[in-house]
């Protein structure tokens, strides 16, 4: 994993004490709230084009 993909803060509590998780690529642990989360790149969006959230599609 590159440094570009590293999160700056926990998406749940906002704390910055994050460590890579042993689960694999893109997984992180927050020491403050004891949660684990994963970063994932979904893809590129065309400018001005957005998927309808009710359809459940990923672009």
N, CA, C and O of each residue as an XYZ file, in Angstrom:
236
protein
N       0.840     -1.163      0.000
C       0.000      0.000      0.000
C       0.891      1.234      0.000
O       1.939      1.258      0.645
N       0.473      2.229     -0.710
C       1.246      3.456     -0.761
C       0.797      4.405      0.333
O      -0.285      4.241      0.897
N       1.608      5.378      0.628
C       1.258      6.377      1.628
C       0.062      7.223      1.184
O      -0.648      7.773      2.025
N      -0.165      7.333     -0.119
C      -1.308      8.113     -0.607
C      -2.630      7.571     -0.102
O      -3.571      8.338      0.102
N      -2.719      6.278      0.103
C      -3.970      5.648      0.494
C      -4.185      5.635      2.008
O      -5.219      5.152      2.468
N      -3.254      6.143      2.781
C      -3.382      6.125      4.237
C      -4.385      7.186      4.696
O      -4.314      8.333      4.255
N      -5.320      6.811      5.580
C      -6.278      7.794      6.099
C      -5.604      8.718      7.110
O      -4.625      8.337      7.751
N      -6.124      9.912      7.246
C      -5.587     10.881      8.201
C      -6.298     10.804      9.545
O      -5.726     11.167     10.573
N      -7.550     10.328      9.543
C      -8.310     10.245     10.778
C      -9.349      9.120     10.672
O      -9.692      8.675      9.576
N      -9.830      8.680     11.809
C     -10.842      7.621     11.875
C     -12.183      8.170     11.383
O     -12.599      9.241     11.827
N     -12.864      7.473     10.488
C     -14.159      7.963     10.004
C     -15.265      7.853     11.057
O     -16.349      8.403     10.859
N     -15.020      7.164     12.157
C     -16.035      6.989     13.199
C     -15.892      7.987     14.334
O     -16.878      8.589     14.759
N     -14.667      8.172     14.834
C     -14.485      9.055     15.993
C     -13.630     10.284     15.693
O     -13.613     11.227     16.484
N     -12.920     10.290     14.561
C     -12.110     11.444     14.195
C     -10.704     11.444     14.759
O      -9.928     12.354     14.468
N     -10.357     10.453     15.555
C      -9.022     10.398     16.145
C      -7.973     10.073     15.081
O      -8.290      9.495     14.042
N      -6.731     10.448     15.350
C      -5.651     10.252     14.385
C      -4.716      9.091     14.737
O      -3.719      8.880     14.048
N      -5.018      8.343     15.788
C      -4.157      7.233     16.214
C      -4.543      5.964     15.447
O      -5.214      5.084     15.986
N      -4.113      5.881     14.197
C      -4.460      4.765     13.318
C      -3.243      3.900     13.044
O      -2.112      4.380     12.968
N      -3.510      2.602     12.899
C      -2.451      1.640     12.581
C      -2.958      0.677     11.523
O      -4.151      0.375     11.486
N      -2.074      0.189     10.662
C      -2.507     -0.821      9.677
C      -3.026     -2.070     10.391
O      -2.466     -2.493     11.402
N      -4.081     -2.645      9.866
C      -4.676     -3.859     10.408
C      -4.028     -5.061      9.746
O      -3.568     -4.972      8.607
N      -3.988     -6.172     10.443
C      -3.371     -7.389      9.910
C      -4.219     -8.063      8.848
O      -3.732     -8.955      8.153
N      -5.487     -7.659      8.701
C      -6.402     -8.295      7.750
C      -5.975     -8.119      6.302
O      -6.342     -8.929      5.450
N      -5.214     -7.086      6.011
C      -4.733     -6.958      4.650
C      -4.804     -5.559      4.095
O      -4.879     -4.572      4.826
N      -4.778     -5.504      2.786
C      -4.686     -4.256      2.029
C      -5.836     -3.295      2.346
O      -7.005     -3.641      2.176
N      -5.502     -2.111      2.800
C      -6.499     -1.078      3.039
C      -7.228     -1.163      4.360
O      -8.145     -0.377      4.596
N      -6.860     -2.086      5.233
C      -7.521     -2.232      6.526
C      -6.748     -1.461      7.588
O      -5.520     -1.523      7.642
N      -7.480     -0.731      8.437
C      -6.879      0.105      9.475
C      -7.591     -0.109     10.796
O      -8.764     -0.481     10.823
N      -6.878      0.128     11.901
C      -7.421      0.045     13.253
C      -7.309      1.408     13.909
O      -6.306      2.103     13.751
N      -8.348      1.788     14.650
C      -8.311      3.022     15.436
C      -8.116      2.640     16.891
O      -8.922      1.896     17.451
N      -7.056      3.139     17.509
C      -6.765      2.821     18.906
C      -7.718      3.542     19.850
O      -7.941      3.078     20.968
N      -8.286      4.668     19.420
C      -9.155      5.450     20.295
C     -10.530      4.812     20.475
O     -11.021      4.727     21.601
N     -11.162      4.361     19.390
C     -12.521      3.803     19.496
C     -12.544      2.293     19.298
O     -13.610      1.679     19.345
N     -11.374      1.687     19.076
C     -11.231      0.235     18.955
C     -12.041     -0.336     17.786
O     -12.576     -1.441     17.880
N     -12.127      0.412     16.695
C     -12.822     -0.059     15.500
C     -11.815     -0.339     14.399
O     -10.725      0.233     14.367
N     -12.200     -1.226     13.505
C     -11.401     -1.507     12.308
C     -12.236     -1.120     11.099
O     -13.452     -1.311     11.092
N     -11.590     -0.581     10.085
C     -12.284     -0.199      8.865
C     -11.362     -0.442      7.684
O     -10.164     -0.668      7.853
N     -11.929     -0.394      6.492
C     -11.151     -0.677      5.287
C     -11.378      0.414      4.251
O     -12.497      0.885      4.052
N     -10.289      0.803      3.594
C     -10.363      1.750      2.494
C     -10.471      0.979      1.200
O      -9.823     -0.053      1.026
N     -11.297      1.482      0.283
C     -11.469      0.783     -0.979
C     -11.752      1.795     -2.088
O     -12.605      2.670     -1.940
N     -11.048      1.667     -3.168
C     -11.264      2.503     -4.341
C     -12.384      1.891     -5.172
O     -12.287      0.735     -5.582
N     -13.441      2.650     -5.425
C     -14.582      2.119     -6.161
C     -14.478      2.350     -7.661
O     -14.968      1.535     -8.443
N     -13.853      3.438     -8.073
C     -13.725      3.724     -9.495
C     -13.807      5.211     -9.759
O     -13.925      6.014     -8.833
N     -13.744      5.571    -11.018
C     -13.818      6.964    -11.426
C     -15.233      7.294    -11.871
O     -15.909      6.476    -12.495
N     -15.670      8.504    -11.542
C     -16.984      8.971    -11.953
C     -16.835      9.955    -13.104
O     -15.905     10.762    -13.127
N     -17.743      9.884    -14.046
C     -17.749     10.870    -15.120
C     -18.226     12.197    -14.536
O     -19.104     12.212    -13.674
N     -17.672     13.278    -14.984
C     -18.026     14.590    -14.463
C     -19.519     14.845    -14.688
O     -20.021     14.719    -15.805
N     -20.214     15.204    -13.615
C     -21.626     15.519    -13.702
C     -22.537     14.306    -13.763
O     -23.755     14.460    -13.848
N     -21.986     13.118    -13.721
C     -22.781     11.895    -13.792
C     -22.729     11.193    -12.455
O     -21.646     10.912    -11.942
N     -23.878     10.907    -11.887
C     -23.906     10.230    -10.587
C     -24.906      9.094    -10.635
O     -25.941      9.186    -11.294
N     -24.587      8.034     -9.937
C     -25.491      6.889     -9.845
C     -26.622      7.213     -8.904
O     -26.431      7.944     -7.933
N     -27.808      6.677     -9.176
C     -28.950      6.838     -8.291
C     -28.747      5.917     -7.098
O     -28.688      4.701     -7.280
N     -28.635      6.459     -5.858
C     -28.372      5.625     -4.690
C     -29.441      4.564     -4.460
O     -29.150      3.519     -3.878
N     -30.656      4.808     -4.900
C     -31.730      3.839     -4.672
C     -31.568      2.600     -5.540
O     -32.153      1.561     -5.236
N     -30.791      2.685     -6.612
C     -30.583      1.547     -7.494
C     -29.515      0.607     -6.964
O     -29.482     -0.561     -7.352
N     -28.639      1.086     -6.086
C     -27.601      0.237     -5.503
C     -26.462     -0.070     -6.462
O     -25.672     -0.975     -6.195
N     -26.355      0.648     -7.558
C     -25.275      0.404     -8.525
C     -24.011      1.105     -8.090
O     -24.053      2.154     -7.447
N     -22.891      0.517     -8.444
C     -21.602      1.144     -8.259
C     -21.013      1.421     -9.622
O     -21.032      0.573    -10.515
N     -20.489      2.629     -9.766
C     -19.860      2.984    -11.045
C     -18.389      2.717    -10.970
O     -17.669      2.947    -11.941
